[in-house]
Amino acid sequence: MALSKEKALELLQSMEGYHQRLKELHWSADRHARHILTDEIDDGVLDFEDDLAEAVMGKLGEKFGSGDLKTMLPNAKELSGMLDEMEEDVNKFIDSIGNEHGYGGIYNVTDDFLTKIYKWKYLETLS
């Protein structure tokens, strides 16, 4: 298992899709709590994207280029299913890099984001 620009880019492309879908859910929310929650999740997704991209570029010494990021939309069009897909994508990335020596920071950033997904899944049941 090894970290690669391609593995990270795949997750980043998914995160861009979640960002887009979250905006759709935010604008179409029929409850205030859901409107606020989708904004919170979107902020978290954007922060994670930036943290992950910069950590990967620092570790690999390679930049992501203009045009590298191609948005991959999630299949789900509702929040609960989208969070399930997000969890699956993040776990797939974690499994692909493992917790090997040298990737600890990237693993930790990703694992911390997974913890946020669990929180959002709970909050989604309340909204």
ChimeraX attribute file (.defattr): number of C-alpha atoms within 10 A of each C-alpha:
attribute: neighborCount
match mode: 1-to-1
recipient: residues
	/A:1	9
	/A:2	11
	/A:3	19
	/A:4	15
	/A:5	15
	/A:6	11
	/A:7	14
	/A:8	19
	/A:9	19
	/A:10	16
	/A:11	20
	/A:12	23
	/A:13	18
	/A:14	22
	/A:15	24
	/A:16	21
	/A:17	17
	/A:18	27
	/A:19	24
	/A:20	17
	/A:21	22
	/A:22	25
	/A:23	15
	/A:24	14
	/A:25	19
	/A:26	21
	/A:27	13
	/A:28	11
	/A:29	15
	/A:30	10
	/A:31	10
	/A:32	10
	/A:33	13
	/A:34	21
	/A:35	18
	/A:36	14
	/A:37	21
	/A:38	23
	/A:39	17
	/A:40	14
	/A:41	19
	/A:42	21
	/A:43	14
	/A:44	16
	/A:45	22
	/A:46	16
	/A:47	12
	/A:48	18
	/A:49	23
	/A:50	13
	/A:51	14
	/A:52	22
	/A:53	19
	/A:54	17
	/A:55	16
	/A:56	22
	/A:57	15
	/A:58	11
	/A:59	15
	/A:60	12
	/A:61	10
	/A:62	12
	/A:63	13
	/A:64	15
	/A:65	7
	/A:66	6
	/A:67	6
	/A:68	11
	/A:69	14
	/A:70	13
	/A:71	16
	/A:72	16
	/A:73	17
	/A:74	20
	/A:75	12
	/A:76	15
	/A:77	13
	/A:78	13
	/A:79	21
	/A:80	15
	/A:81	14
	/A:82	19
	/A:83	20
	/A:84	14
	/A:85	17
	/A:86	21
	/A:87	18
	/A:88	13
	/A:89	17
	/A:90	19
	/A:91	14
	/A:92	14
	/A:93	17
	/A:94	18
	/A:95	12
	/A:96	15
	/A:97	18
	/A:98	15
	/A:99	16
	/A:100	11
	/A:101	7
	/A:102	11
	/A:103	16
	/A:104	13
	/A:105	15
	/A:106	21
	/A:107	19
	/A:108	13
	/A:109	14
	/A:110	20
	/A:111	15
	/A:112	12
	/A:113	20
	/A:114	19
	/A:115	12
	/A:116	16
	/A:117	20
	/A:118	14
	/A:119	12
	/A:120	19
	/A:121	18
	/A:122	12
	/A:123	13
	/A:124	16
	/A:125	10
	/A:126	10
	/A:127	12
